């Protein structure tokens, strides 16, 4: 009989306070295996505390928690054996070469000399670091350091990886390289990724599911597209070739707002193709010439700004 796999992370009623200040106020999360999950929220919302609890660094005040099937508070060693953590700041030793960093991690994990060397070589090749394997990590670019940092996390073949701000400080090309590496980890290895990031585009590109944390509470969760549909404000901006076309359009189209200076009308748009088609049909019917048409749909920035609040003082 087929049974579904248990979730990589299951959290019910997670609470944590520091003194009289509540940081997490009853968090519920379920993250399926082999997916990318992103936790978003303003600074101080409780993201770091959540990751620290799930990765066994601190204990919660309350809540039922399972990470890779184990309770982090009662079975921390089992959880640590299943997870990897790549922090915002690189954990590599810049005085060692790339290969030496990986072999050091293999030694710390007691892989043994031969298996450790083999694992280091596999990861150097996988992360395109073979040519720089014998160079000190201090000579690596920012993107190379982040790739090496993630490679070190993978030495122990974790099933679940916590990625904290993985592309901070990287240029756009290096950032996209990291995105592809993360996608490949999930697709090829079935790894589960728990991602925290301040780059909302990054979450949009990578995450299967996103949760928004605000003042210690989850205020929304779902796929990126589901979250975008929670926020109104989609519209079509139409700029016209001359004032005559602009005035006739205002009469026939029923614009919600308009700008006389730029000869632009704004019409509501829910994101469906039918709305856009109807607009084009009406423009054609009334022979109204258009200089430019732009469709705006709410993005994760809109969702973030609408649904989250600044941390309570």
Secondary structure as the mmCIF struct_conf table of DSSP 4:
data_model
#
loop_
_struct_conf.conf_type_id
_struct_conf.id
_struct_conf.beg_label_comp_id
_struct_conf.beg_label_asym_id
_struct_conf.beg_label_seq_id
_struct_conf.end_label_comp_id
_struct_conf.end_label_asym_id
_struct_conf.end_label_seq_id
HELX_LH_PP_P HELX_LH_PP_P1 UNK A 4 UNK A 7
BEND BEND1 UNK A 8 UNK A 8
STRN STRN1 UNK A 9 UNK A 18
TURN_TY1_P TURN_TY1_P1 UNK A 19 UNK A 20
STRN STRN2 UNK A 21 UNK A 31
TURN_TY1_P TURN_TY1_P2 UNK A 33 UNK A 34
STRN STRN3 UNK A 36 UNK A 41
TURN_TY1_P TURN_TY1_P3 UNK A 43 UNK A 44
BEND BEND2 UNK A 45 UNK A 46
HELX_RH_AL_P HELX_RH_AL_P1 UNK A 47 UNK A 54
TURN_TY1_P TURN_TY1_P4 UNK A 55 UNK A 56
BEND BEND3 UNK A 57 UNK A 58
BEND BEND4 UNK A 61 UNK A 61
STRN STRN4 UNK A 62 UNK A 67
TURN_TY1_P TURN_TY1_P5 UNK A 68 UNK A 69
STRN STRN5 UNK A 70 UNK A 70
TURN_TY1_P TURN_TY1_P6 UNK A 72 UNK A 74
HELX_RH_AL_P HELX_RH_AL_P2 UNK A 76 UNK A 82
STRN STRN6 UNK A 83 UNK A 86
BEND BEND5 UNK A 88 UNK A 89
TURN_TY1_P TURN_TY1_P7 UNK A 94 UNK A 95
BEND BEND6 UNK A 96 UNK A 96
STRN STRN7 UNK A 97 UNK A 97
HELX_RH_AL_P HELX_RH_AL_P3 UNK A 98 UNK A 108
TURN_TY1_P TURN_TY1_P8 UNK A 109 UNK A 110
HELX_RH_AL_P HELX_RH_AL_P4 UNK A 113 UNK A 126
TURN_TY1_P TURN_TY1_P9 UNK A 127 UNK A 128
HELX_RH_3T_P HELX_RH_3T_P1 UNK A 130 UNK A 132
TURN_TY1_P TURN_TY1_P10 UNK A 133 UNK A 134
BEND BEND7 UNK A 135 UNK A 135
STRN STRN8 UNK A 136 UNK A 136
HELX_RH_3T_P HELX_RH_3T_P2 UNK A 137 UNK A 139
BEND BEND8 UNK A 140 UNK A 140
HELX_RH_AL_P HELX_RH_AL_P5 UNK A 142 UNK A 153
TURN_TY1_P TURN_TY1_P11 UNK A 154 UNK A 156
BEND BEND9 UNK A 159 UNK A 159
STRN STRN9 UNK A 160 UNK A 164
BEND BEND10 UNK A 165 UNK A 165
TURN_TY1_P TURN_TY1_P12 UNK A 166 UNK A 169
HELX_RH_AL_P HELX_RH_AL_P6 UNK A 172 UNK A 189
STRN STRN10 UNK A 192 UNK A 196
BEND BEND11 UNK A 198 UNK A 198
HELX_RH_AL_P HELX_RH_AL_P7 UNK A 200 UNK A 206
BEND BEND12 UNK A 208 UNK A 208
STRN STRN11 UNK A 209 UNK A 214
TURN_TY1_P TURN_TY1_P13 UNK A 215 UNK A 216
STRN STRN12 UNK A 217 UNK A 222
HELX_RH_AL_P HELX_RH_AL_P8 UNK A 224 UNK A 228
TURN_TY1_P TURN_TY1_P14 UNK A 229 UNK A 230
BEND BEND13 UNK A 231 UNK A 231
STRN STRN13 UNK A 235 UNK A 240
BEND BEND14 UNK A 241 UNK A 242
HELX_RH_AL_P HELX_RH_AL_P9 UNK A 243 UNK A 253
BEND BEND15 UNK A 256 UNK A 256
STRN STRN14 UNK A 257 UNK A 259
TURN_TY1_P TURN_TY1_P15 UNK A 260 UNK A 263
STRN STRN15 UNK A 264 UNK A 268
BEND BEND16 UNK A 271 UNK A 271
HELX_RH_AL_P HELX_RH_AL_P10 UNK A 273 UNK A 285
TURN_TY1_P TURN_TY1_P16 UNK A 286 UNK A 287
STRN STRN16 UNK A 290 UNK A 296
HELX_RH_AL_P HELX_RH_AL_P11 UNK A 300 UNK A 307
HELX_LH_PP_P HELX_LH_PP_P2 UNK A 310 UNK A 312
#
